[in-house]
Amino acid sequence: MAVPKRKTSKARRDKRRTAKERISRPNLMECPQCHEPKLPHRVCKECGYYNGKEAVSVE
């Protein structure tokens, strides 16, 4: 079984962990139909439109 020879320093450990902080949240865009915020390339949850056409009927 592999065992580390030396203790990982705090600086080395923290440098590795910064990569996770660089990942950003997905950008929201405005729906052209209802002007609500939505994720890009997805059907709008509010109105059910995608690319100018009704994709899902919303009650």
N, C-alpha and C positions, 0 to 999 in steps of 0.2 A: 504494500500500500504506500502511496506517495505521501511524504511528510515534508513540510517546508524546513529548510536548514536554518533559516533566520526569521526573526519576527519582521512582519511587514510594517514599515514605518508609517506614522500618521500622514506624512506628506504624500507618500506613494499611494496609500489607501484612498486619501481624499482626491487625488488626481484621477484615479480610476472612477470614483463616484460622480465626478462632475459631468461625465458624458450623459448621465441620466437627466441632469438639470437642463441640458441644452435642448431636449426634446420639447417642442412647443405645443400648445393646444391647437386644435384645428381652427382654421379661420372661418368665421361666419360671414355669409353674404346675404344680401337682401333679396327676397323672393320678388320677381317682377310682377306677379299677380296681386299678392296681398300685402307686400312690403314688410313681411315678418322676417326675422333672422332665421336662416337655415344653413345646413351644411352644404358645401358645393357638391355637385354631381349626385344629388339625392332628391327624392320626391319631398316636396314641402309638406310638413305635418299639419299645417293649418288649413291649406286649401286643396292639397292633393295634386297640384300641378307639377309637371316636369317638362322642361323644354317647350313651354307654351301650350301643352296639351294636358288634358286631365288624365292622370295615370291611375289614381286611386280615388274612389268616391269617399268623401269625408262627410260625416253626419253633422 
